[in-house]
Amino acid sequence: MRAIVAIENNDPLTAIRGFLKRLLEAGVVDALLVPVEAQAGSVTPMLVADPDRLDAANPLAPVMGINAARVVSRVTVHDPQARIGAVLRPCELRALIELVKLKQARSDALLTIGVDCAGTYDVADYAAKTQQARTSQAQDQLWLDLYDRLSADASASNAALRDACQMCEKPHAQAADVTIELFGADLSTGIPITLPDEVAETLGLSPAAADDDTRAAMVDKVVAERTQVRDARLGEMRQRLKEEGIEGVFAACVRCHNCMTVCPICYCKTCLFQSPLYEHEPAQYVRWAQSKGAYRMMADTMLFHLTRLNHMALSCVGCGMCTSDCPGGCP
């Protein structure tokens, strides 16, 4: 069913919080995994069981310090003995689907709530944008400004976003049990939400008119613009590979494993690159340096990246957490 959640006082965040509270209060879910604002202004996923604690929830905050599919995996991989709701961005939904395929998460006790995403800033950039005013209204306004620019001109909102968001081809929520359809919505009046009939009935929601294609039109515009960015970036990368080789592209890597740690679909319990196989004896490094004249430290960086590429590439969901968390700025 498609329903409309009314917005009062031009405040879509309060309307979304109210909808999430109703899911808990009506017993549709026993707990909700949702981004929540901390007192210092940071935003982090939190598993909320008390509806009153949702007053600090902010699924609209344009920041993603972690792909929340990793958290969903933690709370659902074994029977949670509860019905869990998870509010997720499109890339988080895609990651969760991959984890379910890999049996690292379960969907049978899970209600997924997808939210259209106008894009996110890196954590440091988000902190800089909110440091002047640490209020819910100010943090909400960041998303609304981004959404308004996106509605008017997709390219106008792109430059400051995380790299992955600038070229995201699927910014709209898909394959969720509940979809909060922000794209194309008049956020001064109401938010369209698509949800199962039985959930709508439990919440007392009435059917709304069918979509008039405004969401599809906005999605098409955003995707077209970001596809252009993607194609340009891929062209730049091909040129770099020609000029520098793959060794040059990853020259700044210090093999910290951040990219592996933050990847939502990298889950091996025992990792080859965190095993004694790659804990070389000090004398070995000296022998390599003597035989080659010089030996790059940290060792085995290219082997790490090529192995990871072969392991993960077909399941990559394009969330870009690896790029955001690389201290060397590797793409």
C-alpha positions in Angstrom: 0.0 0.0 0.0 1.1 3.6 -0.7 0.2 6.0 2.1 1.0 9.6 3.0 2.5 10.6 6.3 1.5 14.2 7.0 4.2 16.9 7.6 3.5 19.7 10.0 5.4 23.0 10.2 7.6 22.1 7.3 9.4 19.6 9.4 9.8 16.2 7.6 12.2 14.8 10.2 9.6 15.0 12.9 7.1 13.3 10.6 9.6 10.5 10.0 10.3 10.2 13.7 6.6 10.0 14.4 6.2 7.2 11.8 9.1 5.2 13.4 7.6 5.6 16.8 4.3 4.2 15.6 6.1 1.1 14.4 7.5 0.5 17.9 4.3 1.5 19.8 2.1 -0.7 17.6 4.4 -3.7 18.0 5.2 -4.0 14.3 8.8 -4.2 15.5 10.4 -4.8 18.9 13.5 -2.6 18.2 14.6 -0.2 15.5 18.1 0.2 14.2 18.3 3.8 13.1 20.9 6.7 12.9 20.8 8.7 16.2 22.3 12.0 17.0 24.7 12.1 19.9 25.0 15.1 22.2 28.3 16.1 20.5 26.5 16.2 17.1 27.8 12.9 15.7 25.4 10.5 14.2 25.7 6.7 14.7 23.5 3.7 14.3 21.6 2.7 17.5 19.3 -0.1 18.3 16.3 1.6 19.9 13.5 -0.2 21.9 12.0 2.8 23.7 9.9 5.0 21.4 10.9 8.1 23.4 14.5 7.6 22.4 13.6 8.2 18.8 13.3 11.9 19.5 17.1 11.9 18.6 16.8 9.7 15.6 17.9 11.3 12.3 17.7 9.1 9.2 18.0 12.3 7.1 21.5 13.3 8.5 23.7 13.4 5.4 26.6 11.5 7.0 27.5 7.8 7.1 30.4 6.8 9.4 29.6 3.1 8.9 27.6 1.1 6.5 24.8 0.0 8.8 24.5 -3.4 7.0 27.4 -4.4 9.2 25.4 -3.7 12.3 22.3 -5.5 10.9 24.5 -8.5 10.4 25.6 -8.4 14.1 22.0 -8.3 15.4 20.4 -10.8 12.9 23.0 -13.4 12.0 21.7 -15.6 14.8 18.1 -15.6 16.0 17.6 -12.2 17.8 14.4 -13.5 19.4 12.7 -10.3 18.4 11.4 -8.5 15.3 14.0 -5.9 14.2 13.4 -2.9 12.0 16.3 -1.4 10.2 16.3 2.1 8.6 18.8 1.9 5.8 20.2 4.0 2.9 20.1 2.4 -0.6 23.8 1.3 -0.5 23.2 -0.2 3.0 20.2 -2.1 1.6 22.3 -3.4 -1.2 25.0 -4.5 1.3 22.4 -6.3 3.4 21.1 -8.2 0.5 24.7 -9.5 -0.2 25.2 -10.4 3.4 21.9 -12.4 3.4 23.2 -14.2 0.3 26.4 -15.0 2.2 24.4 -16.2 5.3 25.9 -13.4 7.3 22.5 -11.8 8.1 18.9 -13.1 8.3 15.8 -11.5 6.7 13.1 -13.6 8.4 13.0 -11.5 11.5 13.7 -8.2 9.9 11.7 -5.3 8.6 13.8 -3.2 6.2 12.9 0.5 5.9 14.6 2.1 2.9 15.1 5.9 2.7 15.9 7.8 -0.5 19.4 9.3 -0.2 20.4 12.7 -1.6 24.0 11.9 -0.7 26.4 12.1 2.3 29.4 14.0 3.5 32.6 12.6 4.9 32.4 12.6 8.7 34.9 15.4 9.1 33.1 17.5 6.5 29.8 16.9 8.2 31.3 17.9 11.6 32.6 21.1 10.1 29.2 22.0 8.6 27.4 21.4 11.9 30.0 22.8 14.4 28.4 26.3 14.5 25.0 25.0 15.6 24.6 21.6 17.3 20.8 21.4 17.0 18.5 18.9 15.4 17.0 21.7 13.3 20.5 22.7 12.0 21.5 19.1 11.2 18.1 18.5 9.5 18.5 21.6 7.5 21.8 20.3 6.0 19.8 17.4 4.4 16.9 19.7 3.3 19.3 22.1 1.6 21.0 19.2 -0.1 17.6 17.8 -1.2 16.3 21.2 -2.4 19.4 21.7 -4.5 19.1 18.2 -5.9 15.5 18.8 -6.8 16.4 22.0 -8.7 19.7 21.0 -10.2 21.4 17.7 -9.6 24.9 19.0 -10.3 24.6 21.8 -7.9 24.6 19.5 -4.9 27.4 17.2 -6.0 30.8 18.7 -5.4 31.1 18.4 -1.6 29.7 14.9 -1.3 31.7 11.8 -0.6 33.2 10.4 -3.8 30.9 7.4 -3.9 27.8 9.6 -3.5 28.9 11.9 -6.4 28.7 8.9 -8.8 25.9 6.8 -7.1 23.7 5.4 -9.8 21.1 4.0 -7.3 20.3 6.7 -4.8 16.7 5.7 -4.4 15.5 3.0 -2.0 14.7 -0.3 -3.6 13.8 -3.8 -2.4 12.9 -2.7 1.1 9.8 -3.8 3.0 9.0 -0.2 3.7 10.1 2.6 1.4 10.2 6.3 2.5 9.9 8.0 -0.9 11.6 11.4 -0.4 12.5 11.9 -4.1 9.9 13.9 -5.8 7.9 14.5 -2.7 6.5 17.9 -1.6 8.2 17.9 1.8 6.1 20.8 2.9 2.9 18.7 3.0 3.6 14.9 3.3 5.9 12.0 2.7 4.8 9.1 0.5 5.5 5.7 2.1 5.1 2.3 0.5 4.5 -0.5 3.0 2.9 -3.9 3.4 -0.9 -3.8 3.7 -0.9 -5.5 7.1 1.6 -3.0 8.5 -0.5 -0.1 7.1 -3.6 -1.5 8.7 -1.9 -1.9 12.0 -0.8 1.7 11.9 -4.2 2.9 10.8 -2.9 4.4 7.5 -5.2 4.9 4.5 -4.3 4.3 0.9 -3.1 7.3 -1.1 -3.2 8.1 -4.7 -0.8 6.3 -7.0 2.5 8.0 -7.7 2.3 10.6 -10.5 5.8 9.8 -11.7 7.4 12.8 -10.0 9.6 10.4 -8.0 10.7 8.5 -11.1 11.4 11.8 -12.9 13.6 13.0 -10.1 15.4 9.7 -9.8 16.1 9.7 -13.6 17.5 13.2 -13.4 19.8 12.4 -10.5 21.0 9.1 -12.0 21.7 10.7 -15.3 23.9 13.4 -13.8 25.7 11.0 -11.5 26.3 8.5 -14.3 28.1 11.3 -16.2 30.3 11.8 -13.1 31.0 8.1 -12.9 32.0 7.8 -16.5 34.3 10.8 -16.2 35.9 9.3 -13.0 36.4 5.9 -14.7 38.0 7.7 -17.7 40.4 9.5 -15.3 41.2 6.2 -13.6 42.0 4.4 -16.9 44.4 7.3 -17.7 46.1 7.0 -14.3 46.5 3.2 -14.8 48.1 3.9 -18.2 50.5 6.5 -16.8 51.3 5.1 -13.3 50.2 1.5 -13.4 48.3 -0.1 -10.5 51.4 0.2 -8.3 51.2 4.0 -8.7 47.5 4.2 -7.9 48.1 2.4 -4.6 51.5 3.9 -3.8 50.2 5.6 -0.7 48.8 2.4 0.8 50.3 1.6 4.2 48.3 -1.7 4.5 46.4 -0.5 7.5 43.4 -2.7 6.5 40.9 0.1 7.0 39.3 -0.6 3.7 38.8 -4.2 4.7 37.5 -3.3 8.1 34.9 -0.8 7.0 33.7 -2.9 4.0 30.2 -4.1 4.8 30.5 -7.3 2.9 34.0 -8.3 4.0 33.3 -10.9 6.7 35.8 -13.7 6.7 36.3 -14.9 10.3 39.9 -15.7 9.6 41.6 -13.4 7.1 44.7 -14.5 5.2 46.2 -11.0 5.6 45.8 -11.0 9.4 47.4 -14.4 9.7 51.0 -15.4 10.6 51.7 -16.0 6.9 52.2 -12.2 6.5 54.1 -11.6 9.7 57.5 -11.9 8.3 60.7 -12.2 10.4 62.8 -9.0 10.5 65.7 -10.8 8.9 63.5 -11.5 5.9 62.9 -7.9 5.2 66.6 -7.2 5.3 67.3 -10.1 2.9 64.7 -8.7 0.5 66.2 -5.2 0.7 69.7 -6.6 0.1 68.6 -8.7 -2.9 66.6 -5.9 -4.5 68.6 -2.9 -3.4 65.5 -1.5 -1.7 62.2 -3.0 -0.5 58.9 -1.2 0.0 57.4 -1.0 3.4 54.7 -1.9 4.4 55.2 -5.1 2.5 52.6 -7.0 0.4 50.4 -4.0 -0.3 49.8 -4.9 -3.9 49.1 -8.6 -3.1 46.6 -7.4 -0.5 44.7 -5.2 -3.0 44.7 -7.6 -5.8 43.5 -10.4 -3.6 40.8 -8.2 -2.1 39.8 -7.1 -5.6 39.3 -10.7 -6.7 37.5 -11.6 -3.5 35.1 -8.6 -3.3 34.6 -6.9 -6.6 31.5 -8.9 -7.8 29.7 -8.1 -4.6 30.7 -4.4 -4.2 27.7 -2.2 -3.4 29.4 1.1 -4.2 29.0 2.6 -0.7 32.6 4.1 -0.8 33.4 3.5 2.8 36.8 2.1 1.7 37.7 5.4 0.0 36.4 7.5 2.9 38.4 5.7 5.5 41.7 5.4 3.7 44.4 7.5 5.5 46.4 7.6 2.3 43.6 8.8 0.0 43.7 5.7 -2.2 40.7 5.5 -4.5 
